[in-house]
Amino acid sequence: MMQLATFAAEVHAILATELSKLRRDPTDIVTRSVQPVLWLLVFGQVLGRSRAIPTGGTSYLAFMAPGILAQSVLFMAIFYGIAVIWERDLGVLHKILVSPAHRSALVLGKGLSAGLRGLAQATIVYLLALAIHVHPRVEPLPLLGVAACVVLGSALFSTFSLIIACIVKTRERFMGIGQVLTMPLFFASNAIYPLALMPHWLRVISRGNPLSYLVDALRTFMIGTPSQFGLWLDFAVLAGVLLGLTALAARMFPALVR
């Protein structure tokens, strides 16, 4: 119990440090809200009018809104590693790594801070969805489900981002790799079209993509459509991948300063 309490305190310390940065400079949240606004107001409106993508009895905008929230989570979190490279260049990371804190606590604390940033994105998408008459569910239980999904998804992809940062080690390479990864992850998922429309090979890839499980859970909680995979599997995949990536990132983290 003492070890668990110590670990939780270490995670909280890292989380508080990261959130203090966000309070000092919240512009990152504002600038990253532009992309979901464009996707919903432009892309979603056009495809919704064309009726080119069958979504059953659900309007395309309602079908798309959870996918755009998942996209916002992905795009924000996948570039989280560049901040760690900045910390290394400024000497901050060296001070963190010489502390007695567990490496996994450092990684998890940073991942959870990305999760709280993701909640700000979720608020923006919800407000926008209400403005365009999508009518997402606003009952307490669905909202808690959305919050849990966003935190899990943000922590997962930000931890993945930390692993990339440990491998490439430079900001220039990281930006290139991040841009290469985001679009395939997004389009090889069920974010903007149903799995049934995909060719078989892409459907197989989509089922191995954690983003598909995040979208599936968000769609169930936000608009009430039945889960394709099962909510238990959605959360099991997201939590399992997060734990695996956290363990891997904790082992690789010291390599970033070498």
C-alpha positions as CSV (number, residue, x, y, z in Angstrom):
1,M,0.0,0.0,0.0
2,M,2.8,2.4,0.8
3,Q,4.4,1.8,-2.6
4,L,1.1,2.4,-4.3
5,A,0.6,5.6,-2.4
6,T,4.1,6.8,-3.3
7,F,3.5,5.9,-7.0
8,A,0.2,7.9,-6.9
9,A,1.9,10.9,-5.3
10,E,4.6,10.8,-8.0
11,V,2.0,10.7,-10.8
12,H,0.2,13.6,-9.2
13,A,3.3,15.6,-9.0
14,I,4.1,15.2,-12.7
15,L,0.4,15.9,-13.5
16,A,0.3,19.1,-11.5
17,T,3.5,20.3,-13.1
18,E,2.1,19.7,-16.6
19,L,-1.2,21.4,-15.8
20,S,0.6,24.5,-14.4
21,K,2.1,24.9,-17.9
22,L,-1.3,24.7,-19.5
23,R,-2.7,27.3,-17.1
24,R,0.2,29.7,-18.0
25,D,-0.4,29.2,-21.7
26,P,-3.9,28.0,-22.7
27,T,-3.5,29.1,-26.3
28,D,-2.7,25.6,-27.4
29,I,-6.2,24.5,-26.6
30,V,-7.7,27.3,-28.5
31,T,-5.5,26.8,-31.6
32,R,-6.2,23.1,-31.7
33,S,-9.9,23.7,-31.6
34,V,-9.8,25.1,-35.1
35,Q,-9.4,21.7,-36.8
36,P,-12.6,20.0,-35.3
37,V,-14.5,23.2,-36.1
38,L,-13.5,23.0,-39.8
39,W,-14.2,19.2,-40.0
40,L,-17.7,19.5,-38.5
41,L,-18.8,22.7,-40.1
42,V,-17.3,22.2,-43.6
43,F,-16.5,18.5,-44.3
44,G,-19.4,17.2,-42.2
45,Q,-22.0,19.6,-43.7
46,V,-21.0,18.8,-47.3
47,L,-21.0,15.0,-46.8
48,G,-24.1,15.2,-44.8
49,R,-25.9,16.9,-47.6
50,S,-24.6,14.5,-50.3
51,R,-25.8,11.5,-48.3
52,A,-22.9,9.6,-49.9
53,I,-22.1,7.6,-46.7
54,P,-24.9,5.5,-45.3
55,T,-25.2,5.7,-41.5
56,G,-28.5,4.0,-40.9
57,G,-31.0,6.1,-39.0
58,T,-28.3,8.5,-37.7
59,S,-27.5,11.7,-39.4
60,Y,-24.0,11.9,-40.8
61,L,-23.1,14.9,-38.6
62,A,-24.2,12.9,-35.5
63,F,-22.2,9.9,-36.8
64,M,-19.2,12.0,-37.4
65,A,-19.1,14.1,-34.2
66,P,-17.6,11.3,-32.0
67,G,-15.1,10.6,-34.8
68,I,-14.0,14.2,-34.9
69,L,-13.6,14.2,-31.1
70,A,-11.4,11.1,-31.4
71,Q,-9.4,12.8,-34.2
72,S,-8.9,15.9,-32.0
73,V,-7.6,13.6,-29.2
74,L,-5.3,11.9,-31.6
75,F,-3.9,15.0,-33.2
76,M,-3.3,16.8,-29.9
77,A,-1.7,13.8,-28.2
78,I,0.5,12.5,-31.0
79,F,2.6,15.7,-30.9
80,Y,2.9,15.6,-27.2
81,G,6.4,14.1,-27.4
82,I,7.8,17.3,-29.0
83,A,7.3,19.0,-25.7
84,V,9.5,16.3,-24.0
85,I,12.3,17.0,-26.6
86,W,12.0,20.7,-25.7
87,E,12.3,19.8,-22.0
88,R,15.4,17.8,-22.7
89,D,17.0,20.6,-24.7
90,L,16.2,23.0,-21.8
91,G,17.7,20.7,-19.2
92,V,14.4,20.1,-17.5
93,L,14.2,16.4,-18.4
94,H,17.6,15.7,-16.8
95,K,16.4,17.0,-13.5
96,I,13.2,14.9,-13.7
97,L,15.2,11.7,-14.5
98,V,17.6,12.1,-11.6
99,S,14.7,12.2,-9.2
100,P,13.8,9.0,-7.3
101,A,10.4,8.8,-9.0
102,H,9.5,5.7,-10.9
103,R,9.9,6.1,-14.6
104,S,6.4,4.7,-15.2
105,A,5.0,7.4,-12.9
106,L,6.7,10.0,-15.0
107,V,5.2,8.6,-18.2
108,L,1.8,8.1,-16.7
109,G,1.7,11.6,-15.2
110,K,2.5,13.1,-18.6
111,G,-0.1,10.8,-20.2
112,L,-2.8,11.9,-17.8
113,S,-2.0,15.5,-18.3
114,A,-2.6,15.0,-22.0
115,G,-5.9,13.4,-21.0
116,L,-7.0,16.5,-19.2
117,R,-6.1,18.6,-22.2
118,G,-8.3,16.2,-24.2
119,L,-11.2,17.0,-21.9
120,A,-11.0,20.6,-23.0
121,Q,-11.2,19.4,-26.6
122,A,-14.2,17.3,-25.7
123,T,-15.9,20.4,-24.3
124,I,-15.4,22.3,-27.5
125,V,-16.7,19.5,-29.7
126,Y,-19.7,19.1,-27.5
127,L,-20.6,22.8,-27.6
128,L,-20.1,22.8,-31.4
129,A,-22.3,19.7,-31.8
130,L,-25.0,21.4,-29.8
131,A,-24.7,24.5,-31.9
132,I,-25.2,22.5,-35.2
133,H,-28.2,20.5,-33.6
134,V,-26.4,17.2,-33.4
135,H,-27.9,16.7,-29.8
136,P,-25.2,14.6,-28.1
137,R,-26.3,12.9,-24.9
138,V,-25.7,15.1,-21.9
139,E,-26.9,12.8,-19.1
140,P,-24.3,12.2,-16.3
141,L,-23.4,8.6,-17.1
142,P,-22.8,9.2,-20.9
143,L,-20.7,12.3,-20.0
144,L,-18.6,10.3,-17.6
145,G,-18.2,7.6,-20.3
146,V,-17.0,10.2,-22.8
147,A,-14.6,11.7,-20.2
148,A,-13.1,8.3,-19.5
149,C,-12.7,7.5,-23.2
150,V,-11.0,10.9,-23.8
151,V,-8.6,10.5,-20.9
152,L,-7.7,6.9,-21.9
153,G,-7.3,7.8,-25.6
154,S,-5.3,10.9,-24.9
155,A,-3.0,9.1,-22.5
156,L,-2.5,6.2,-25.0
157,F,-1.5,8.4,-27.9
158,S,0.6,10.8,-25.9
159,T,2.5,7.8,-24.5
160,F,3.0,6.5,-28.0
161,S,4.3,10.0,-28.8
162,L,6.8,9.8,-26.0
163,I,8.1,6.5,-27.5
164,I,8.5,8.1,-30.9
165,A,10.4,11.0,-29.2
166,C,12.7,8.5,-27.5
167,I,13.5,7.0,-30.9
168,V,14.0,10.0,-33.1
169,K,15.3,12.4,-30.4
170,T,15.1,15.6,-32.6
171,R,12.3,18.0,-33.1
172,E,12.6,18.0,-36.9
173,R,12.5,14.2,-37.2
174,F,9.6,14.0,-34.7
175,M,7.5,16.5,-36.7
176,G,8.0,14.4,-39.8
177,I,7.2,11.1,-38.2
178,G,4.2,12.6,-36.4
179,Q,2.7,13.9,-39.6
180,V,3.3,10.5,-41.3
181,L,1.5,8.6,-38.5
182,T,-1.6,10.8,-37.8
183,M,-3.4,10.6,-41.1
184,P,-3.1,6.8,-41.6
185,L,-4.3,6.3,-38.0
186,F,-7.2,8.6,-38.6
187,F,-8.3,7.3,-42.1
188,A,-7.7,3.6,-41.1
189,S,-10.4,3.9,-38.5
190,N,-14.2,4.2,-38.3
191,A,-14.0,7.9,-37.5
192,I,-15.7,9.3,-40.7
193,Y,-17.1,6.2,-42.3
194,P,-18.5,2.8,-41.1
195,L,-16.4,-0.3,-41.2
196,A,-18.9,-1.9,-43.6
197,L,-17.8,0.5,-46.4
198,M,-14.1,-0.4,-46.1
199,P,-12.4,-3.0,-48.3
200,H,-11.5,-6.2,-46.4
201,W,-7.8,-5.4,-46.0
202,L,-8.6,-1.9,-44.6
203,R,-11.2,-3.4,-42.2
204,V,-8.6,-5.8,-40.8
205,I,-6.2,-2.8,-40.2
206,S,-9.0,-0.8,-38.7
207,R,-9.7,-3.6,-36.2
208,G,-6.1,-3.4,-35.1
209,N,-6.2,0.4,-34.7
210,P,-6.8,1.6,-31.1
211,L,-8.5,4.7,-32.6
212,S,-11.3,2.5,-33.9
213,Y,-12.1,1.3,-30.4
214,L,-12.0,4.9,-29.0
215,V,-14.4,6.1,-31.7
216,D,-16.7,3.1,-31.1
217,A,-16.9,3.9,-27.4
218,L,-17.4,7.6,-27.9
219,R,-20.1,7.0,-30.5
220,T,-22.0,4.8,-28.0
221,F,-21.8,7.3,-25.2
222,M,-22.3,10.5,-27.3
223,I,-25.1,9.5,-29.6
224,G,-26.3,6.2,-28.2
225,T,-25.6,4.0,-31.1
226,P,-24.9,0.3,-30.2
227,S,-21.2,-0.5,-29.9
228,Q,-19.9,-2.6,-32.8
229,F,-17.1,-4.2,-30.7
230,G,-18.7,-4.1,-27.2
231,L,-17.9,-1.4,-24.7
232,W,-16.0,-3.9,-22.5
233,L,-13.7,-4.7,-25.4
234,D,-13.3,-1.0,-26.3
235,F,-12.1,-0.2,-22.8
236,A,-10.0,-3.4,-22.5
237,V,-8.1,-2.6,-25.7
238,L,-7.6,1.1,-24.8
239,A,-6.4,0.2,-21.2
240,G,-4.3,-2.7,-22.3
241,V,-2.5,-0.8,-25.0
242,L,-2.0,2.1,-22.6
243,L,-0.4,-0.2,-20.0
244,G,1.8,-1.8,-22.6
245,L,3.0,1.6,-24.0
246,T,3.6,3.0,-20.5
247,A,5.8,0.0,-19.7
248,L,7.7,0.4,-22.9
249,A,8.0,4.2,-22.6
250,A,9.3,3.9,-19.0
251,R,12.1,1.7,-20.3
252,M,13.0,3.9,-23.2
253,F,12.6,7.3,-21.4
254,P,16.2,7.6,-20.1
255,A,17.5,7.0,-23.7
256,L,16.1,10.4,-24.7
257,V,18.8,12.3,-22.7
258,R,21.7,10.2,-23.9
